[in-house]
Amino acid sequence: MRTKPNRSIVEIVREYRRQNEADASKTDRRVLESSRSLLYDEIEASSWDARVVHSGHELFHRLGDKEAIVDLLNRYLAAPSLDVSEENWARWNLTDNLAMLRRCEETVDSQKAYLDWGRKMLPSPGWRLPAEWPHDFGHDWRPYRTEVPADECLLFRIMYDGTQALCWIEASRSEEWLDIYRALIGEVPPTDQNRVERRYLIRTACVVLNNSGRPAEALEEAGELDRLAKEHEHWEEAAETAFDARAAEIEAYRMLDDMPGLRRAAQIATSGLERQYERLAALKQDEVRALWGLYHNTAAPIYRARQYDLAIPLFRRAIELGIPSNHAYLWLAASIWATERDRSQVLSLLNQGVAYSRFGRHGTAAEFEEVMDDPEFRAALTGS
């Protein structure tokens, strides 16, 4: 017979989150592992109470067990009389975790079913969705955003995630995704309140087009991002949206093997980012977080194009600003290794960055292929 824990799953996960936010290096994942076996007992005892289910989702997320998340959400969606907001949350997270598992056919089916469900739920006057998405732990860092009417944003939110969209490409259904995109843009009127959703949806269209081998069309959509950035002169995310356009252009030029064009776009983006950086002392915390992401997102396609000299300073800035991403450290280290062969600096970066990897390892990068037999490099990259 199992011994009932002194604290509920909700309390255990909340306390773990608090400790993790205070100092991630001092959290003990064993408390989550020990709670795993008790989760479903508590869920059943609580008759699938939303707070317990959300805590279970967070527990599995922090353990990196996406298969368990998929199982949990499928079972939650089968629960009787599920509230519409809860069904919305569960459908989004189910699709997202299937995508991250690269179960792409299932992702596409899940997302299409979600879109059909969303259309049936609308119009729904009075149903407002949380400002951050998906509305769960760790998604409340833009205090200026407000709730958005579901009628104006839900269908965009269902389709706008880039990781999910990549599954449509892998399933050879990119044209179907683009047809849905074009239909939504024509169907849902643009408003001040869905400008953020339009930003993300157009940005993802650029990703789909670039990854489908259609970079010329991606350049056209990058122009749509530029137009969106100018739609309202006081929009808080106008500059970010323009940088989204530059990142899409850089990737398109990489696909076109147009290195002069790529380098011009990269230099324009870098100059703009550095102007933002000069205002660092005046930036709020949410603006700093946005800035480190912009540096990283601009650097990534430059790195993939092997234009290391332009990628290195951007990754350095992202790290200086505090980006909690092991990829920034990995790709900066790979860029430095490709150009300078500075063993000490590269190993230091790899060892620093692994703290931000959920699984305690980086994986590898093509630039390190020749040194994978080196014990120090292998340990820094793979943890073995």
N, C-alpha and C positions, 0 to 999 in steps of 0.2 A: 504494500500500500504506500502510495506517495505521501510524503509529508507536505502539508500545505505551507508555502513560504510565508515568512513574517510580513512581507510586503507584496502588494499586487504588481503585476507586470507593468501597469501604468506608472507606478511609483519607481520601480526599478529602472525603467527606460528613461524616465524624466531625470532621475539622479545621475545616470550614466551620461546623458546629454549635457547636464550642468557641468560635470567634471571634465568632459571632453572639451567643452567650450572654454573652460578655465585653463586647462593644460592637457592637451591631447596625449603628451608623453607619459602622463601619470594615470591614465585610465586602464582598467583591468578588464579585458574582453571576456575573461572567464566568468564574470558575473552574468554576462549575456548568454554564454553557452549553457550555463547551469539553469537558466530560465527557459531555454528553448523547449525542454520536455514538458514544462508545466503550462505552456501557452494555451494549447488547445483545451486543456481541462478548464482553464479560466474562461476562455471564450465560450465554451459550451455552458458553463455555469452562469455566465452573464447573458445568455441568450443572444450572443453576437452583438454585444454592446459596442457602439462605434469607437468609443475611447480605447477599449481593449484591442480591437482590431487594428486601429491606427498604431497603437504601441507595438503590436506584433509585427506590423509592417516595418516600423522603424528598427525593431530588434533585428529582424532578418536583413534589413538594409545595412546596418552597421556590422553585421557578421559577413556581409558580402554574399549572402545565399539567395540569389535571385530565383532559383527554382522553388524555394520555399515560399517566396513572395507570390509567385504565380499560382501555386497551389492554394495559398491563403485567400487570394483575391477571387479565384474561381469559386471557392467554397462560399465566400462572402456574397458574391453575386447571385448565388443560388439560395441565399437566405430569404425567408418570406418577408414581404412588406418592407422592402428596403427603401429608405427615404431617397428622394430624387437626387439630392446633393451628395449623398453617400454613394449612390450608384454611379454618379458622374465621376467622383473621386476614384472609385474602384476601377471603372472602365479605363480611365486615363492611365492609371498606374499599371494595370494589367498590360495594356498595349506597350507601355514604355519598357517594362521589364522583359517582355517577350522580345522587343527590339534589341535590348542590351545583351540578351542571350543569343542573338542572331538566329532566333527561330522565326525566320522572315515570312514564310507563308502564313504562319499563325498570326504574326504581327499584322499583316495586311488584312487578314480576315477579321481580326479583332478591331482594327481601326475602322474598317468599312461598317461593321456592325455598330460600332460606337457612333459613327457619323449618321447612320440610319436612325439610331436611337435619338440622337440629338435633334434631328429634323422633326421627329415625332413629338418631342418635348416642347418645341417652339411653334408659334409664339407663346411666350410665358411672361406676361407683364408682371413686374414686381420681383421676378427671380433675378437676383444680382449675384455675380460670382466674385470671390475674393480677389483682391488686387494682385496677389502673388499666385503663381501657378506652378505645380499643383499645390493646393492649399494644405501644406503639411509642414513638418519640422524643417527649419533652416531656410525658409523662403520668405523672409519678411524684411529684407534689407533695403527696400526702396520706400521710405516713409511717405513720399509725396504721391505715390499711386493710390487710387481709390477704387472702391468696388465698381464693377462694370455691369451694365444690364446684359443678361444672358442672350437676349435677342440680338445684341450688337456684336458679341464676341465669342460665343460658345463654338460655333462651327469653325471659326478661325483657329481657336485653341485646340480643337480636336485634331487638326491637320498640320499645325505649324512646327512640330518638333523635327529637328534635323536628323537625329539618330533613327527615329521611326521612319522618316522618309527614305533613308538609305536602304531600308529593307524592301521598299517597292522596287528599287533598282535591282537589288540582289534577286528579287523574285521575277525579274524581267517585266515589271509592270510600271515603269517610270512614266510612260505616256498616260496611263490611267491616272496616276497621281497628278500629273500636269493638267489633265482634263478637269479633275476635281478642283484644282487650284484656280483655273480660269473661271470655272462656274461660280465658285465662292466669291471671287473678286467682283464678278458681275452681279451676283445675287444679294450680297450683304452690303448695304450702303456704307460708304466711309463716313465715320463720325470722329469727333474729337476724342471720344471715349474708347474707340477701338484702334487708335493710331498705333499703340504698342503692338497689338495683335497683328496688324497689317505689316509692321516692321518685321516681325519674326516670320510671318508667312512668306513675304517676298524674299527675305534672306534665305529661307529654306528652298524656295524655288530656284535661287541661284545655285545652291548646293546640288539639287537634283539635276539641273541642266549641266553643270560642270562635270558631275560624276557620270552623266549619261553620254559624255562626249559631245556636248553641244555648247561649247564655250562662247560662241558668237551670240547665242541667245541669252546666255548668262550675263554677258556684257550689257545687253538691252535691259535685263531686269535690274542690274546694278544701277542703271539710269533711273529706274523707278524708285529705288532706294534714295537716290539723290533728290528726286522730286519730293518724296515723302519728307525728307529732312528739311525741306524749305516750306512745308505746308503751313507751319505756324512758327513765327519767329521766336516765340517764348517757350517752345516745347523743350522740356528738360532733356529729352533724349535725341535731339536733332543732331548734335555732333557725333554721338555714338552711331547713329544711323548712317551718317556720311562715311564713317570709318568702316561700317559693315560693307558699304558699297566698294570701298577701296580693297578690302580683303577679298570680296568676290571677284573684283577685277584682277587682282594678283593671281588668284587661282585660275581664272580664265586664261590669262597670258601664259601661265605655266602649261596649261593644257594645249595651248596653241604653239608652245615652244618658242614664244616671242620673249626672249630674255631682255632685250632693250625695253620693250613695253612694260614688262614686269618690274624692271629696276626703276623705271620712271614712276610707276604707280607706288612702288615701295618707298621711294624717296619722298613723294608727296605725302603719303600716309605718315611716315616717320616725322616729317617736319610738323605736321598737324598735331601729332601725339606729343611731340616735345613742347609745343606751345601750350598744350593742356598741362603738361608736367610742370611748366614754369609757374602755374597757378596752384601748385600742390598745397602750399600753406593755407590757401583759402578754400580748399575742397573739403566737403563733408565726407564722412566715412563711406556712405554709399557711392559717392562719386569716385573715391579712391578705388573701391572694389571694381567699379565699372572700368576704370582706367587700366588696372592691371589686366583685366580680361581683354581689353582692346589691344594692348601691347602684345599679349600672347596670341590672340586670334589673327593679328596681322603678321606676326613672326612665323606662324605655323606653315602657311603656304610658301613663304619665302624659303624656309628650311627645306620643305619638300622639293623645291626647285633647286636645291643645293647652292643657293646664293648666300653662303654662310656669312660672308662679311656684313651683309645687311640684316641677317637674322640675329646675329650675336648681340648687338646693342639693344634690340627690342626685348629679347628674352632676359637680358640683364636687368632692364628696367622693370619688367614684370616681377622678377624675383625681389628686386629692391623694394617694390611697393607691397610685397607680402603675399604674392599669389600662392595659394595652398594647392599647387598642382605638381605632381611628380614629373609630368610631361615637360613642363618648363625647364626643370633641371636636367632631365634626360636629353632633350633636344639641344639645349645650350651646350651640355657636355659633348654631345655628338658633333656639334658644329665646331667646337674648339678642337676636338680631337682630329677632325678632318683637315683643319687649317694650321694648327700650331703643334699638335702632338705633345701638349703639356700634360704629362701623366699626373702630376701632383694635383693640379687644378681640376682636372677632369674627374679623378677619383673622389676628390673632396665634394664636388657638385653632386655626383651620383649618391654619395653617402648622405649628404644633406637632404636630397630630394626624396629618398626612399621613405622618410617619415610621413610623407603625404600620400603614399600608396596604401590603399586599403588592405592589400595582401602582402605587404612587407617586401615587395620586389618591384623592379622596373619592367622586366622583360628586356628585349634588346632593340637595337637600331642598326641599320645596315652599316653605318660607319664603324661599328665595333666588331664586325664579323671577323676581322683578322686577329683580334685579341681575345676571342671567347675561350681560348684554352689557357689564358693567363689567369691564375687563381684569384688575384685581386679584382680583376675586371669581372670575372664570372660571379664572384661573390657579391660585388656591388650591383650587378645588373639583375641577377636571378636569385640571389639569396642562397645559393648552393655552393 
